[in-house]
Amino acid sequence: MGFLWRVPEPIVVFFSSDLNKYALFFFLPAYPEHLAVNGEHTGSAPEAPTGTQGQQTHGCVLLAAGFSLQCCLLLVFSSNPNSLSELKEVTSLTEKASETGEDEERTEIVVAMDCRANAKGQREEDALLENASQSNESDDTSTDQSPEPPVPLKETSFSVGLQVVIPFLLAGFGTVAAGMVLDIVQHWTVFTEVSEVFILVPALLGLKGNLEMTLASRLSTAANIGQMDSAKNMWKMIMGNLALIQVQATVVGFLASIAAVIFGWIPEGRFRLGHAVLLCASSVATAFIASLLLGLIMIGVIIAARKVGINPDNVATPIAASLGDLITLSLLAGISTGLYKELEFNDYASPLVCAVFVALCPLWVLIARRIPSTRELLYSGWEPVIIAMAISSVGGLILDKTVTNPNFAGMAVFTPVINGVGGNLVAVQASRISTYLHMNGLPMGDPNPTPRKCPTPCTSFFGSSVNSRSARVLFLLVAPGHLVFLYTINSLRGGHTTLTAVFITFYMVAALLQVLILLYLADWMVHWMWGRGMDPDNFSIPYLTALGDLLGTGFLALCFHMRWFIGDTEANAGN
């Protein structure tokens, strides 16, 4: 509502109240011709008549007094809104006393001012109410929407190295433990009688790259771009991804056993049904149980890393590998040994185990189909996993043919180490590049993409970008890391090989060359897949880790052959 308060001088005071808030508006028309309403002149502005300077000066004094009165009234009304009724009475008495002494023209102008001021006040009140309602609606809707993606973490080379080095060492010691286990179990009956189990080793150990590291990269990217900030979305992604990797683990384990049977049957020319079923049951059960355990560990690591302000890309994939090799290899040795013993008394144990895990696949498929983020991967995510399994199986064939040679028995303890270190580092780099592309809003699969030249090793390792910086940091970790792991193996008296200067030189060259090739391929492959509409989180890491297994096993076998060729053979430490 509005009140017009006029004083004997040409000062007009307009008082309005809105939602228990009070304001005073002062106007100083020296003459009707100078009066402005709502910022518009109501008439011409001739020069002031003679003798009016005193009135104008007096009006200015009253204006200053009016502003002082406004401040006082604001304080009074803000502290005591009941004083509004007293102001109404004073206003009415003042209007009655002043109306008798004013001429008709001044009355018409004041009435016009009153109407315009009331209209303006009503418009302002409506606008304030509308703005308040809109702000309340926006506040309500903002609470329902998911929070804004968090600001990307600022990282330097030192911070990247600091975050990576601890998980890298943990992962390395995990691969050392896996190597020690493989060095022991290679002499067990099931490994000597069914040598095709060695072909399963790189394929099943590669599941951490095909499934667990892919899961870690996918969830790390989702956490970095804010898709896991709400509890509802987080649990949907967890359930969908766990069900997805269970389906993939079962299928990949089954296909890996078929590849092992084929690769074992071709050179020997004979096929044993009992050994084939044993390989199938051992592979499927190992893949299923290992993927479930590692998937749960990965989810906990990613959630904890995000809460403490650490980039999950730097810690998730190395920690997946730190326990992945050890758990997978232990499960494979234990399950295959138990099923091999059952072959003598029960022919149905292996088929029954295989049938149980395969029968659970429809349940995992049903769960994965209900989650939008994993529904597409359920149909399109098989190509990289299956091809990566085939590549790792070739590495397994190399391992089988090398380890079974008594002259190269010491290769078993080093195979998980060199393969694990290379796979861990390239998985970190691929996950970081993928997150960088996601967070910078670059269009994936642009129909008219800007052609990107194939990167050179100089641009991949010596460029000024953040990805080149991380590549340098990761490459510099290779030499000191492997020296620590070799010293640990030697201290534990593992393996069947004495660590001579020649062997260490060959080994370090092989490890550096492996990681150099993998990091360069990661820079090219992730950008190449992104430009063609394929999410690197789902496609790049399986290929890169499988290539790491193949390169690592091949280079390591070459090291042992060259060492044997130049005659660098000493007493077998493991014996």
Protein Blocks (a to p, Z undefined) as FASTA:
>chain_A
ZZddddfblcdcddddeehiacddddddfbfklpceehiafbdcddddehilmmmmmmmm
mmmmmmmmmmmmmmmmmmmmmlmmmmmmmmmmmmmmmmmmpcfklmmmmmmmmmmmmmmm
mmmmmmmmmmmmmmmmmmmmmmmpccdddddddddfklmmmmmmmmmmmmmmmmmmmmmm
mmmmmmpmklmmmmmlmmmmmmmmmmmmmmmmmmmmmmmmmmmnopampmklmmmmmmmm
mmmmmmmmmmmmmmmmmmmmmmmmmmnopacfklmmmmmmmmmmmmmmmmmmmmmmmmmm
mmmmmmnopafklmmmmmmmmmmmmmmmmmmmmmmmmmmmmmmmomklmmmmmmmmmmmm
mmmmmmmmmpmklmmmmmmmmmmmmmmmmmmmmmmmmmmmmmmpmklmmmmmmmmmmmmm
mmmmmmmmmmmmmmmmmmnopaehiabbcddddddfklmmmmcbfklmmmmmmmmmmmmm
mmmmmmmmmmnogajbdcdfklmmmmmmmmmmmmmmmmmmmmmmmmmmmmnopafklmmm
mmmmmmmmmmmmmmmmmmmmmmmmnopacddfkZZ
